[in-house]
Amino acid sequence: MAKNRRTAPTRGTTAFRSGRWPARTAIVAVAALGLGAGVWWWSPERPEPLGGTPRLVLDREVMDFGYVRFETPVRAVFRLTNAGSGVLRLTDVPRVQVLDGC
């Protein structure tokens, strides 16, 4: 009966390659942390604490461009400010009403 002898691992054997597990584990841990940080960064905003009331204030409500030919582009800039104590969120596209012949 022959006795099995244990020999030192040689290059190319599974036992020799298994010594790389700490490096692989570290790479996987860093990748998981990076993925978690990315998910946290791009997640929806957290709700603001309750309290306060937002109040929208415009610098002007009406703009008069005088006579403008049809399909001539015009530009208007409104300054919006929050005069309230709460968080103001604009969730929809603001609507503009065009008054004809005024």
N, C-alpha and C positions, 0 to 999 in steps of 0.2 A: 504494500500500500504506500502510495506516495503522499507526502505531506505537501499541502499547498503553502507556498511561501509568498509572503507579501513583498512586493518590490516597490521601489519608489516610482511614482508616476512619471511617465515620459511624455515628451511633447506629442500632441495629437491624440492622447487618450482622454476619455471623459473626465477622469479624476483630475487631470491637469487643468482642463478648461473650467472646472467647477470653481476654481479659485477666483474667477472673474465676477461672481455674483454680487459682491459689494458695489462694484462700479455700475453694474446693470441696475441694481436696486436704486442707487443714487440718481441715475439718469431717469428712471421711471418716476421717482418721487419729485424731481424737479419738473418733469413734464406735467404731472398731475397738479402740482402747485400752480404752474403757469396756466393750465386749463381752468382751474378754479378761479384764479385772479381774472381771467378773461370773462368768464361767466358773470362774476360779480361786477366787473366794470361796465358791461353792456346790458345788465339787467335793468328792468324798468325802475323809475325813480321810486324811492320810498315815500310814503305819504307824510306830508308835513304835519307837525303837531297842530291840533285844533286850537282855534283862537284867532281873533281878529277878523276883520271884514275887508276884502279888497274893494277898492274904488277906482275905476278907470276915469282918467281925466285927459281930455284932448286939448291941444293948444288952440284949435279952431274947429268948428263944426261944419262950416260952409266955405267953399272955394268958388270964386267967380272968375271964369276964364274969359268972359266977354263973348264976342262972336268967334266961333271956331268952325272952320270948314269941315264938312263931312269927311271922316276917316283921317283927320289930322291928329297925330298922337299928341297928347298932353300929359304932363306929369305933375303929380301933387304929392307932397310929403307932409305927413301928420306926425306930431310928436305925442306918443302915448306915455303916460306916467301913472304909477300906482300911488294914489294919495291915501290909501287905506293902510291898515296895520296887518292885513292878511296877505297871503300869497296870491298873486293875480296870474291866471293862466288863460291864454287865448287858445281855445281848442278848435275853433272853426275859422275858415277864411272869412275875413270881414266883408260884408256886403256893401256895395256902393250904389247909391240911388242917383240916377241921372235925371235932372229936372229939365224937361224940354221946353224951350221957348221962354224961359224966365230971365 
